[in-house]
Amino acid sequence: ARQLGVSRAPVREAARLLENSGLVTYQPNRGFFVRRFTARELDDLYEFRLVIETAALRRLMRQGLDGTDAALERQIAEMRRVAADGSDMLTQVEADMEFHRLLCHGSENPRFLTVFEQIATETELSIMLIGRLYDDAHRLAETHVPILEALRGGDEAEAVEALRFHIDVARVLVTQQFRDLEDGPSE
């Protein structure tokens, strides 16, 4: 508050918002602390994401794409642009998460989108903490193409499998890199 020249109330409110987002924890008489993630918590997070996004995808397919496929295609193009520009990791991760946000939004179930927003921040933070997901930034964009193709093909089982494969690959990569961080450098 002193550094920013504001009262303590907005700083406290911001800390509470971060706590509600799961990014910080509060310890009575000590204050707020950045939350530590474990590989197990991240594995659980990805499992939950898969449940939410699969339900959103199924609903989207049953209702009809209604332009969502075009929005998803534009987002893949944005991910490719971000990769080609050599943008920072945060920009790449935000572009990735926007694809999934559009999928939830297209389902027209506001609950899916609300829950997705709650877990998106944790997902983004986890990827930022490990510093990368794929060795090649272009790979991130390309992993979304089979999902869009399956959606357009109209085969719900194929679309669900494409989404499951996509999220499971990220799940394995992120959780393994977190396990490596938890274990520390090998000697």
Steps between C-alpha positions, in 0.01 A plus 500: 500500500784735588685432172188564294384793708158350571316403815522148634136421413548453121819299560315278747211461254743406221660241729156356579423476127827317447412272790159428344678416176715250686823685429582609854419367844429691817659409831350676802738745668755444225343625178465384142740261330535383143346156478730209431376253241577132504509262207204315653289818519580577138410148395166545678455839329551352154262215583236757597567705187441191291161440663386860449631540147366161388155594625524837323616336178217245508242771555652716226478213252143416593387863463696565183824688452326824403821684414705365789708300254596821318598663831709194590668510159587869551644414840722228352620760248571733794700227677701448181562876472611521863737207446644651182551837671698333777263645758564439867364197678216692667366612162523145365321352801227766488443425131477129580252553782288727280435202268363302794305801626334532158408132514328551837338824384366329187318245714272783614504365853619787717592258781761329283657834421491615864672184622748514214593857593562390858745230397655679203709725723648202683571326170672807358705549815611137506628520144669833571676349801657224293589748227385303198266229384648390169852550369352653183242778548334402170417160648263665745284634217509177302375289793166681472441422131369141552240633744369751246505242219305251711246767596448588136477132410201467730622185674451561871706200611789606277482858626496387863799273434692783329435729796587227751826426319590870484437564870660172610822580311518840672411336830790256474747769391405748771475253786828330410682833484349591838612168646848576375485841673372342821778240497764766442809465286631149461853447624 
